[in-house]
């Protein structure tokens, strides 16, 4: 194996006497006792990789994510007051707030936690104060939904120590609202949903309007390989919200001539082409990506279930081209990584995954081909970009719950 192939990407600061490069989640209780002098409960929530169906979730469409075996962990102990104190092991950073005091956005990692706590309270849950320590094997900004994993892990932990019953669907919705309304990122529900409802060994086909979903097993003859370009995005400050506004503009224009259109989910490919003249050129391209991506997502599920991996790979490649050319959320590094991945024997297809503007490429690869994948892709990518990528195999894991060490 090459140095490009790794199980977990770590990029942490040194904290006290802890060797951050060898730190494992099972060390979290010890670190917690050392800092807070109490015995914690520990909960985890996974990140996700989206196999296909990108930027369709906030358009009421279809997505095919899988929960990762990389997670965010929250160690927690209840307090007798209403203070929330949080320490991030990864960032060696602390913050605190009072649940009974008004809070405003800080533009930092703390917003995700503060937003979830406040949204839980607004939703009728009465929380206890708590000391919390968070640790993640997910890299922020990599497109693997570290933010949703943080939200879900902390939300699950707060509900648990407050004696509140945990409804995973309600938790996913609350975490999405926290990110929409407090953090300011107008994401759909996919990331929080899969973090709550992930199934080991399978992806989920999720209808983002009805929230109906079903498992789609990943055949053991193939592997999901993730390639982190090491170009990190900041979606809340990027063109993500602009893309959502453009989709809403397309819906407003199309709904006047196509009956029953409430979201781009309601528009077919042929319908869109027939009404193209009603849309400005840029708005048409944004809509064309979403409408065609919904069709690709459903076709990809059928291909995966019939073991037609060649067709699944073709759809992945088409998805990337649409994201690059119509939705304009790719970048040079993502395009290069996808191209390099497709050139490796045994690779069926590769595409950017996540919001875009950086982050990761996901590839569907024959199991035998993973042995030489990193050797073929890593050096070529580093030579072209001067960035050393992290490449690893994803094993779909379960959704949020108590951590088991």
N, C-alpha and C positions, 0 to 999 in steps of 0.2 A: 504494500500500500504506500501511496505517496503522502507527502505532507499536506497535500491539498484536501485529502479525504479525511474528515474528522467526524466524530460522533456529536460533539457539542461545541458550539462557537463561544469562546470566552473572551471578553474584553473589559475586564474589571480593574478598578483601582485597588491598590494595596490598602488594607484596613487593619490597623493594630498589628497583631502578630500572626494574622491568618495568611496562609499561602493561597491566594485567590485562584491560581491556576489549577490547583488540585481540590478546591472546595467542591463539595457535593451537597445535594439537598439534605441528605441524612445528617449533615453537620449542623443544620439549622436549629434544632432544639438546644444544642450546647451553646451556640452563639446567643440564642435568645436568653437562656438562663444567665449567661455571663453579663448581658446588658441590662436585663430587666429584673433578674432575681426571682423569676417565676417559671413554673412549668407550663409550656404552651401546648395547645392543640395545633396541628399542622394540616393545612388544606392545599390542594393543588388545582390548577386549571390549565389545560393545554393551549398552545398556539395552534395554528392551522395552516394547511396548504390548500389552496383552491385549485383543483385539477382543471376545471373549465367553468365558464360562466362568470366573467369578470365585469364589474360595474353594472350588473343586472339586478343586484339585490335591492338597491334603492329605486329601481324601476319596476318593482313587484314581479321580478322574473325568476329564473331558475338558476341554481348554483350547484356545484358538486364539490364541496370541501371535504377534507379528511382532517381529523384531529391529529396533532403530532404527538410523538413521545417525548417532546421537549415542552417544558411547562414553567409556569410561574407558581411559586410556593408562598403561602402566607402563614407564618407562625403567629399565634394570637393568644393572649390571656386577657380576661375581662378585668376591668377596673371598677372601683366603687363610685366613681364620678362619671361625668359625661365627656371627658377628654379622650380624644383619639391621638395617640402618639405613634409615629411610624418611622422606622429606620429601613432604608434600602441598603442591603449588603452590596449589591452591584455598584452603586454609585457612592457608597460611604456617605450617605446624606440623610438628614432627619428633618421632619416637620411635625407640627402638632396643631390641632384645632379643637374648638369646643363645639359639640353638636348643638348647643343652645344659642350659639352666636351666628349671625349672618356671615356668609363666606362669599368671597369673590374669586374669580379666576386669577391664577398666578402666572399662567403661561409656562408651567413646569410639569414634571412627572406627577407631582402631588395633586394636580387637577383631576386625574383619573380616579384617585382614591377618594378625595373630598367629594367629587361629583357623585360617586356611587353611594357614599354614606348619606348625603343629603337627599338623593333621589329615593333611597330606601325609606327614609323618614317621611318624605312627601307621599309615598305610596302606602303609608299606614303602619309601617313596621317601627316598633319602638326599640331603638338600639341602646345597648350599654356602651359605656366608654371602654376603650381597649388599648393595650399596647400591641403593636403589630410589627413584625419584621418580615420583609419581602426579599425573596431571592429568585432569580430567573435564569434558566438556561436558554432563553430566547433573547435575541439581540433586538433592541428597539430600532425601528426604522428599516428593518430588513424585509418587510412585507409578509411576515409570518404571524401577524396579529398579536404581537406582544402586549399591545395596549388592552385588547379585549381580554386576554388571559389575566392581566393584572386586575382589571375590573371584576371579572368573575371570581377569581381567587379571593380577593378581599371581600367582595359581597357575600360569598358563601361563608367565609370565616366570621364576618360580623353577625350574620343571621344565626350561625351556630352558637356562638357564645352568648347571644341575646335570648336564646331559647325560642326563637321563631322557627316555624315550620318552613322548610325550603321547597319552593315550587320552582323547578329549573326553568320552565318556560317564562314564568314571571320574572325570575332573576335575569334571564337573557334580555327581556324587554326593558327592565329597569336599567341595566348596564348600557344598553343602546341609547336610552333617553339621556343618561348621564353624559355620554360622549357627544350626543347631538346638542343638548341644551347647556351643559356646563363647560365641557371642553371646547365646543364649537366646531366639531367635526361632524358633518352631516352624513355619516355612514349609514348603510343599511344594517340589517339584523344578522347577516350571515356569520360574522366573526364571533359574536357573543353566543349565537345559537349553537354553533358547532363546538365551541368551548364547553358549553353546558351538556350537549347531547352526543358527543363523539362516541363512536362504536369501534372497539378494537378490531383491526383487520379489515375495516370497510370505510368507504366514503359514504356521504349522505346526499341523496338528491333532495334538495329543499325547494319547495314552492314558497317564495318569499312573500306572497300575498296571503295565502291561507295558512302558511306554516306547516302544511302537511309535508311529511318527509318519509323516506324509506331508505333502508340500507342497500348499498351497492358493494358487495364484497370485492376486494382486490385479489385477483388470481395470484397464487404463489409463484407462478412462472415469470412474473414481472415485478419490477421494483419501481418505486417512486424516488427519484434522485433530485435533491434540491441543491442549487448552485447559488450561493450568495455572492453577488457582484461586489459587495463591500461599498457600494454607493448607497448611502442612507437617505431616505426621504423624510420629509416633514409634511405629512398630508394636510394638517390643519392650516398650514401656511402656504399651501401649494394651490394648484389649479383644480384640486378635487372638488371643492364646493362650487367652483365655476362650472365644472362638467355637470353637476347635478342641476344647476340653474338652466343650462343649455337643454338638458333633457326635459325639464319642465316647460321650457319655451316650445319645444317640439310638440309636446302633448297639447298645450294650449292651441297651437295652430292646427293640429290634426283633428282635435276633438270637434271642431266646427264643421267638419266635412265627413268624418267617419263616426258613425253612431257607436256609443258605448265605450269610447276611449277615455279611460281614467289614468292610464299610465302606458309607457311604451310596451309593456307586457301585452297590451290589447291590440297591438298592431302587427300584422303579418308582413313578411318580406315583400310579397306582391302588392299589398296595399300601400306600403311605404313608397315603392317605386311609382305607383300610379299617382300618388299625391306629392311627388318630389317637388313640383313647381311651387307648391305652397310654402316651402321652407327655404330660408337662406342657405347658401351652400354649406357653411360650417355646421349649422344646426342639422341639416340633412345627414352629414357625415356622422355626427354624434349619434343620431337616431339609427342610422344604418348599422353602426356597430352593435348597439343594444339589441335591436330586432334580430339581426343575424346571429348574435351570440346566444340568444335564447334558443334559437333553432339548433345551434351547434351543441348546446348543453344537453338537450334532450336526445339528439342523435348520438352524442358521445356515450350517454348512459346505455343506450341500446347496443352500441358497439362493445362496451366493456362487458356487458352481460352475456353477449354471444362470443366473447373472446376474440373479437375482430380488432386486435391491437393495432394493426396497420391503419384501419379507418380511424380509430381513436387518435392515433398520432397525427394523421392528416388534419383532423379537426383541431387539435392543439396548435398545429402550425398555422392554420387559417385564423385561429383566435388571435395569435400573436400579431399576424399581419394586420388584422382589423384594429387591434389596440394601437399599433404603431401608426397606421396610415389614416384611419378614420377618427379614432378617439384621442390620438396624440398624447398618450401617457407613457410611452416607452422612452428609452434614452439609448445613446450609443452603446453603453456597456451592456444593457439588457439585450440589445439586438445582436451584439457580438457573441455574448454567452449562448444565446439561443442557436445562433448559426454554428458555433463550435460544437455544441451538444448534438445537433442533428447530424454532424459529420462523423460521429462515432458509430462504428458497426454495432448493431444491436439496439440502437436507439430508435424508437418508433416516432417520437415527436417531442418538441420542447416549446415552451412559451413562458413569457413573463407571468408571474403570479402576484396577486396583491394589487394595491392601488396604483402602483407604477412610479415613474420618475426616479427609479432606483429600486433596490431590493433584490429579489430572487427570481431565478428561472427554475421551473419545474420540468422534469423530463420523465417520460415513461420508457423504461429500459428493460430489456431482457435480463433475467437474473444473472446469467453468466457474464454479461457485459459490464457489470459494475466493477469487476476486478481491474479493468483497464480504462474505465471511463475517466477517472481523475487524472491519470497520466496523460491522456489525450487532450483534455480540456484545460487543466490548470496551468501548465507552462505556457501554452499559447495565449491564454487570456492575460496572464501576468506580463508576458512580453509586450503585448499590445497596449496595456493600460497602466503598467507599473503598480497594479493592485493584486494582492495575493488573495484569491477567492477561497471561501470555505465550501466544501462539497461534501454532502452526506446523504445517506439513504434514510428515507422516512418510513417508519413503521406506524401505520395508523393506530392510534391509541384511544383509550376511553375518555369520556368527558369528566367534568369537574367532580371533586369529592374529597374525602379524607385522604391524606398522603399515606402511603404504605411503604415503609422502608425495609 
